[in-house]
Amino acid sequence: MDGMPGHYLLTRDKHQQFISALENLGNAVRQEGPLDEKTAQLIQLGAAAAIRSEGAVHSHTRRARQAGATDDEIVHTLILLTSTIGFPNVSAALSWAGDVLEKP
């Protein structure tokens, strides 16, 4: 779980069954349909931006990259949201995604 935030690791250590259930749910819903992992992560990235969750934007940016998304696809996913969630929210999400995209 390289790159996982400290608070997640602490929660996982203290509440193993809870985190295991969350991870199992995430795996189950991704396997329920025809979308590939990259597409699923880009959709979740958009949702994370919509709810202004910095940690989730970091996580799904990282996961989208691991699933084969390019930096351009990640940025495009976010700017597509402008007419839905507004420029200030998209700008914040781009900044948070940039935290991850700046890393090799």
Backbone hydrogen bonds in HBPLUS format (Angstrom, degrees):
<---DONOR---> <-ACCEPTOR-->    atom                        ^
c    i                          cat <-CA-CA->   ^        H-A-AA   ^      H-
h    n   atom  resd res      DA  || num        DHA   H-A  angle D-A-AA Bond
n    s   type  num  typ     dist DA aas  dist angle  dist       angle   num
A0004-MET N   A0001-MET O   3.26 MM   3  5.83 151.3  2.34 139.3 136.6     1
A0008-TYR N   A0005-PRO O   3.06 MM   3  5.41 125.3  2.37 105.7 119.3     2
A0009-LEU N   A0005-PRO O   3.12 MM   4  6.50 160.8  2.16 154.4 159.9     3
A0010-LEU N   A0006-GLY O   2.90 MM   4  6.15 156.9  1.95 153.3 159.8     4
A0011-THR N   A0007-HIS O   2.98 MM   4  6.10 159.3  2.02 141.5 147.3     5
A0012-ARG N   A0008-TYR O   2.81 MM   4  6.01 161.1  1.84 152.8 158.5     6
A0013-ASP N   A0009-LEU O   2.93 MM   4  6.14 152.7  2.01 143.0 150.2     7
A0014-LYS N   A0010-LEU O   2.99 MM   4  6.22 153.8  2.06 148.6 155.3     8
A0015-HIS N   A0011-THR O   2.74 MM   4  5.65 152.1  1.81 153.7 161.3     9
A0019-ILE N   A0015-HIS O   3.10 MM   4  6.38 170.2  2.11 163.5 165.1    10
A0020-SER N   A0016-GLN O   2.89 MM   4  5.95 157.5  1.94 147.9 155.2    11
A0021-ALA N   A0017-GLN O   2.91 MM   4  6.06 155.1  1.97 145.7 151.9    12
A0022-LEU N   A0018-PHE O   3.03 MM   4  6.37 156.3  2.09 148.5 155.0    13
A0023-GLU N   A0019-ILE O   2.90 MM   4  6.13 163.7  1.93 153.6 157.8    14
A0024-ASN N   A0020-SER O   2.87 MM   4  6.05 157.2  1.92 148.0 154.7    15
A0025-LEU N   A0021-ALA O   2.90 MM   4  6.10 155.2  1.97 147.4 154.0    16
A0026-GLY N   A0022-LEU O   2.97 MM   4  6.23 164.3  2.00 151.0 155.0    17
A0027-ASN N   A0023-GLU O   2.99 MM   4  6.24 160.4  2.03 149.2 154.2    18
A0028-ALA N   A0024-ASN O   2.89 MM   4  6.05 159.3  1.94 147.8 154.0    19
A0029-VAL N   A0025-LEU O   2.96 MM   4  6.20 167.8  1.97 161.6 162.9    20
A0030-ARG N   A0026-GLY O   3.22 MM   4  6.34 154.0  2.29 143.5 150.3    21
A0031-GLN N   A0027-ASN O   3.16 MM   4  6.33 141.1  2.32 143.6 153.5    22
A0031-GLN N   A0028-ALA O   3.19 MM   3  5.23 128.0  2.47  95.7 109.0    23
A0032-GLU N   A0029-VAL O   3.37 MM   3  5.15 152.4  2.46  94.8 102.6    24
A0040-ALA N   A0036-ASP O   2.97 MM   4  6.21 163.6  2.00 156.3 161.6    25
A0041-GLN N   A0037-GLU O   2.93 MM   4  6.13 159.8  1.98 152.6 157.3    26
A0042-LEU N   A0038-LYS O   2.99 MM   4  6.25 153.6  2.06 149.7 157.2    27
A0043-ILE N   A0039-THR O   2.96 MM   4  6.21 154.8  2.02 151.3 158.0    28
A0044-GLN N   A0040-ALA O   2.96 MM   4  6.22 161.5  2.00 147.9 153.3    29
A0045-LEU N   A0041-GLN O   2.80 MM   4  5.98 142.8  1.94 140.2 151.2    30
A0046-GLY N   A0042-LEU O   3.01 MM   4  6.29 154.8  2.08 143.3 148.9    31
A0047-ALA N   A0043-ILE O   3.01 MM   4  6.38 155.5  2.07 149.5 156.3    32
A0048-ALA N   A0044-GLN O   2.86 MM   4  6.06 154.8  1.93 145.1 152.2    33
A0049-ALA N   A0045-LEU O   2.95 MM   4  6.24 155.3  2.01 150.1 156.4    34
A0050-ALA N   A0046-GLY O   2.97 MM   4  6.21 154.1  2.04 144.0 151.5    35
A0051-ILE N   A0047-ALA O   3.08 MM   4  6.39 143.9  2.22 147.8 155.9    36
A0053-SER N   A0048-ALA O   3.05 MM   5  5.39 176.0  2.05 156.0 156.6    37
A0052-ARG N   A0049-ALA O   3.02 MM   3  4.90 156.9  2.07 102.8 109.4    38
A0057-VAL N   A0053-SER O   2.90 MM   4  6.16 154.4  1.97 155.0 162.9    39
A0058-HIS N   A0054-GLU O   2.95 MM   4  6.23 163.2  1.98 153.1 157.4    40
A0059-SER N   A0055-GLY O   2.92 MM   4  6.14 165.4  1.94 147.0 151.3    41
A0060-HIS N   A0056-ALA O   2.82 MM   4  5.93 172.9  1.82 153.4 155.2    42
A0061-THR N   A0057-VAL O   2.90 MM   4  5.84 146.5  2.01 144.3 153.1    43
A0062-ARG N   A0058-HIS O   3.00 MM   4  6.18 165.3  2.02 151.6 155.5    44
A0063-ARG N   A0059-SER O   2.84 MM   4  6.10 160.5  1.88 149.1 155.3    45
A0064-ALA N   A0060-HIS O   2.83 MM   4  5.72 151.4  1.91 133.5 141.5    46
A0065-ARG N   A0061-THR O   3.04 MM   4  6.22 160.8  2.08 147.3 152.3    47
A0066-GLN N   A0062-ARG O   3.01 MM   4  6.30 159.7  2.05 146.9 152.6    48
A0067-ALA N   A0063-ARG O   2.93 MM   4  6.14 135.3  2.13 138.7 150.8    49
A0067-ALA N   A0064-ALA O   3.10 MM   3  4.98 126.1  2.41  91.3 105.8    50
A0069-ALA N   A0064-ALA O   2.87 MM   5  5.31 162.1  1.90 149.1 143.0    51
A0068-GLY N   A0065-ARG O   2.94 MM   3  5.15 161.3  1.98 110.2 115.2    52
A0074-ILE N   A0070-THR O   3.05 MM   4  6.36 154.4  2.11 150.5 157.4    53
A0075-VAL N   A0071-ASP O   2.96 MM   4  6.22 165.7  1.98 154.3 157.7    54
A0076-HIS N   A0072-ASP O   2.86 MM   4  5.98 159.9  1.90 146.3 152.6    55
A0077-THR N   A0073-GLU O   2.91 MM   4  6.02 153.9  1.98 141.4 148.3    56
A0078-LEU N   A0074-ILE O   3.23 MM   4  6.55 152.8  2.31 144.4 150.6    57
A0079-ILE N   A0075-VAL O   2.91 MM   4  6.25 165.1  1.94 158.1 162.1    58
A0080-LEU N   A0076-HIS O   2.96 MM   4  5.99 144.6  2.08 148.4 156.3    59
A0081-LEU N   A0078-LEU O   3.06 MM   3  5.54 155.7  2.12 111.5 118.9    60
A0082-THR N   A0079-ILE O   3.17 MM   3  5.49 170.2  2.18 114.3 117.3    61
A0084-THR N   A0081-LEU O   2.84 MM   3  5.18 141.6  1.99 112.4 124.9    62
A0085-ILE N   A0081-LEU O   2.79 MM   4  5.82 169.1  1.80 170.0 173.5    63
A0086-GLY N   A0082-THR O   2.87 MM   4  4.69 137.0  2.06 125.2 133.4    64
A0090-VAL N   A0086-GLY O   3.08 MM   4  6.35 160.1  2.12 152.4 158.7    65
A0091-SER N   A0087-PHE O   2.73 MM   4  5.84 162.9  1.76 159.7 164.5    66
A0092-ALA N   A0088-PRO O   3.05 MM   4  6.26 155.4  2.11 141.3 147.2    67
A0093-ALA N   A0089-ASN O   2.99 MM   4  6.26 162.1  2.03 147.0 152.0    68
A0094-LEU N   A0090-VAL O   2.80 MM   4  6.05 156.5  1.86 155.0 161.6    69
A0095-SER N   A0091-SER O   3.03 MM   4  6.25 151.6  2.11 143.6 151.0    70
A0096-TRP N   A0092-ALA O   2.96 MM   4  6.31 157.4  2.01 151.9 157.9    71
A0097-ALA N   A0093-ALA O   2.80 MM   4  6.00 164.7  1.82 153.6 158.2    72
A0098-GLY N   A0094-LEU O   2.83 MM   4  5.90 147.8  1.94 138.1 147.8    73
A0099-ASP N   A0095-SER O   3.22 MM   4  6.59 131.5  2.46 137.1 148.2    74
A0099-ASP N   A0096-TRP O   3.09 MM   3  5.24 134.8  2.31  98.3 110.2    75
A0100-VAL N   A0097-ALA O   2.92 MM   3  5.41 134.1  2.14 109.7 121.3    76
A0101-LEU N   A0097-ALA O   2.84 MM   4  6.12 164.7  1.86 153.1 158.4    77
A0102-GLU N   A0098-GLY O   3.00 MM   4  5.77 147.4  2.11 142.8 146.4    78
A0103-LYS N   A0100-VAL O   3.01 MM   3  5.53 156.8  2.07 113.8 121.1    79
